[in-house]
Amino acid sequence: MSASTSPKHPSSVARPKKGEPRLTGSTEHYTRMSSRGVLTLPAPVRRALPKGTTDFRISQREDGVIELHPQMMIDASQAWFWTERWQEREREVDEHITAGRVREAKDADEVLAHLDSLDR
């Protein structure tokens, strides 16, 4: 392989400034796969991911490019919370809280008494 066709050495690749939160433009980074198939994402790439990202979907395009797509894996027992219907209701509650249309109860009896008063 001639020098003109060999991949860039990682030290020659433009690096984001320290503390930069997101990858911008066409920044390239390199990593190496271990004999066990483990890849370590470079620090700038990890910093660009949403906090807590640990799962990825891997896809291969028709042109052979392999892509990693960050995914949020949802525990099956919690899937109901992420349905559009439930999220819509969560947004409604947030609006009520912001508008001050909520009240606190000191205990369960007070909550039940308030609910009973609504039935009348």
N, C-alpha and C positions, 0 to 999 in steps of 0.2 A: 504494500500500500504506500503510495507516495505521500509526502508531507501535505500536498494540496488536497488530498482526499481523506486524510485521516481526521477523526473527530477532534474537536478542540480539547485540549487538556483542561481539567477543571480550574486550574489557577489562571487560565486566560479568559475565563467567562466573567462577564460583568456581574458583580455581586451587589445586592441591595444594601443600602446603608444600614448600620446597626440599629435595631429597634423598628425597622420598617414593618408595618403590620400586614401588608398585602403585597403579593407579587404584582408587578405592573408590566405592561408592554409584553415583549417577547423574551423575557428573561429565561435563560436556560440554566439548569442545574444537572449535575451528574451524580450517580450513585452506583454502587456495585452490588451484585447479588451474591450472597454466600453460597457455599456448596449445599446448604440446606434450603435454599430458595428464599432466604430472608433479605428484604430490602430495607435500608434505613433512609427515610426521607431527609433531605438536607434541612437544616434549621430554618432557613427562610421559607421553605415550602410548608413546614410544620406550623410556623407562625401565621401563615396565610390561611390556614384552615380554620373553620369555626371551632371555638373552644370545645374541647371534649371529643373531637372527632377521632374515632378509633376504628370505624368500619368503612370499607370501600367496596364498590361494585367495580369489577374489572371487565372491560369490553375490548374487543379487537375489531377495528374498522376494516372495511373491505380493502383498504390500501395497506393493511398490515400493522398500522399504528396501534399500540396497546395503550388504553387510557384507564386511569384510576379516577373514579367518581366518588367523592365523599358521600357517605350515606349515614342516616340516623336509623339504626336498627331499633325497632320498637318491640318490647316484650309483648307477646300475644295477649297476656292478661291486661295490658294497658292500652291496647289498640283502640278501644272505644273512645278514649279521651281525645284521640287525634282524628276522629271522624269530623267531616265538615259540619255536621249538625251540632256536635258537642262544642266545637271551636266557635261556632256562631253564638252559642249560648254563653260561652266564656267571655266573648267580646261584649255581649249585652250586659253581663254582670260588671265588667270593667267600666262600662259607660255609666251604670247606676252608681257605682262607687265614686267615680269622678264627679258626678253631678250631685253627690251627697244624698242620694235617695236610699240610704241604708240606715239601719239602726242596730246598735249592739244590745244584746240581752245579757243579763247577769248570770242566768242559768237556763236550763232546759224548760223549767216550769214557766218562765217568762215567755219563752218562744212559743210554747203550746198555748198559753193564754192569748198571745197576740194572734196566732193562727185561728183560734176559736172565735175571736172578735171579728175576723174577716168573713167568717161564714154567716154572720148575722145580717 
